[in-house]
Amino acid sequence: MSLAKEFKEFAVKGNVVDMAVGVIIGGAFGKVVSSIVADVITPPLGLLIGGVDFSKLAITLKAAAGDQPAVLLSYGKFLQSGFDFMIVALAMFLVIKAMNTLKKEEAAAPTVAPAPSAEEKLLTEIRDLLRAGK
């Protein structure tokens, strides 16, 4: 089997395509969540703690000297990433919880068995007569 043919079979499998779609949607979802955190959640939190912007929180380890930039420990960026992670994790939890609830409702829904056909009714009657010994 040629390498090109093997690659084609691999690339067009349903699982690979589904995974690619998931990665693309996940990337877009990540941008939306980052925007929510940066533009909606962080400003009120910063206001509550005195107008501090988390992404700019840092400790100066060495001050700038001449054309050498300052050496900073930017722990605010780490805090911001932590908030992003928590919001993404919460959103994914809620989505999966909703999906599981819908699956449980589908599984719990009673399925109505189709009525037996005329042939099945006749065979059932014959079986019952044979058991009765008639």
C-alpha positions in Angstrom: 0.0 0.0 0.0 1.4 3.4 -1.0 2.2 6.0 1.6 -0.2 8.5 -0.1 -3.1 6.0 0.0 -2.5 5.1 3.7 -2.4 8.8 4.5 -5.6 9.4 2.6 -7.4 6.6 4.5 -6.1 8.0 7.8 -7.0 11.6 7.1 -10.6 11.1 5.9 -11.6 8.7 8.7 -14.6 10.0 10.7 -12.7 10.2 13.9 -9.9 12.4 12.5 -12.4 14.8 11.0 -14.4 14.9 14.2 -11.3 15.6 16.2 -10.2 18.4 13.8 -13.7 20.0 14.2 -13.4 19.7 18.0 -10.0 21.3 18.0 -11.2 24.2 15.8 -14.3 24.8 17.9 -12.3 24.5 21.1 -9.9 27.2 19.9 -12.8 29.5 19.1 -14.4 28.7 22.4 -11.1 29.5 24.2 -11.0 32.9 22.6 -14.6 33.6 23.7 -13.8 32.6 27.3 -10.6 34.6 27.3 -12.6 37.7 26.2 -15.3 37.0 28.9 -12.6 36.8 31.5 -10.5 39.8 30.3 -13.4 42.1 29.4 -16.3 41.1 31.7 -15.1 39.3 34.8 -11.7 40.8 35.5 -12.7 44.5 35.6 -15.3 44.1 38.4 -12.8 41.9 40.3 -10.2 44.6 39.9 -12.6 47.2 41.0 -13.4 45.2 44.1 -9.7 45.0 45.1 -9.0 48.6 44.4 -8.7 49.0 40.6 -5.9 46.5 40.2 -5.4 45.0 36.8 -4.4 41.3 37.3 -2.4 41.0 34.2 -0.2 43.9 35.2 0.6 42.6 38.7 4.3 42.0 39.0 7.2 42.1 41.4 10.3 43.9 40.2 13.3 41.6 40.7 15.8 44.0 39.2 15.1 47.6 38.2 15.8 48.8 34.7 19.3 50.1 34.3 20.2 52.1 31.2 19.0 50.2 28.1 18.5 47.0 30.1 14.8 46.3 30.8 13.6 45.6 34.3 13.4 41.9 35.3 9.8 41.2 36.5 8.0 38.3 38.1 4.6 38.7 36.4 2.4 36.7 38.8 -0.7 38.7 37.5 -0.5 36.9 34.2 -0.4 33.6 36.0 -3.5 34.6 38.1 -5.3 35.6 34.8 -4.5 32.2 33.3 -5.8 30.5 36.4 -9.1 32.5 36.1 -9.3 31.5 32.4 -8.8 27.9 33.3 -11.4 27.9 36.0 -14.0 29.5 33.7 -13.3 27.1 30.9 -13.5 24.1 33.3 -16.8 25.4 34.7 -18.2 25.9 31.2 -17.2 22.5 30.1 -18.6 20.9 33.3 -22.0 22.6 32.7 -22.1 21.5 29.0 -21.2 17.9 29.8 -23.7 17.9 32.7 -26.5 19.1 30.4 -25.6 16.5 27.8 -25.6 13.7 30.4 -29.0 14.9 31.6 -30.4 14.8 28.1 -29.0 11.3 27.6 -30.6 10.1 30.8 -33.9 11.5 29.7 -33.6 9.7 26.4 -32.7 6.4 28.1 -35.5 6.8 30.7 -38.1 7.4 28.0 -40.3 4.3 27.7 -40.1 2.7 24.3 -43.4 1.3 23.0 -43.0 -2.1 21.5 -44.6 -2.5 18.1 -47.8 -4.5 18.0 -47.1 -8.1 16.9 -47.9 -8.8 13.3 -50.7 -11.2 12.2 -48.1 -13.9 11.6 -46.6 -13.5 15.1 -50.1 -13.7 16.6 -50.8 -16.9 14.7 -47.5 -18.5 15.7 -48.2 -17.6 19.3 -51.6 -19.2 19.2 -50.1 -22.4 17.6 -47.4 -22.5 20.3 -50.0 -22.1 23.1 -52.2 -24.9 21.6 -49.2 -27.2 21.3 -48.3 -26.5 24.9 -51.8 -27.3 26.0 -51.7 -30.6 24.2 -54.5 -30.0 21.7 
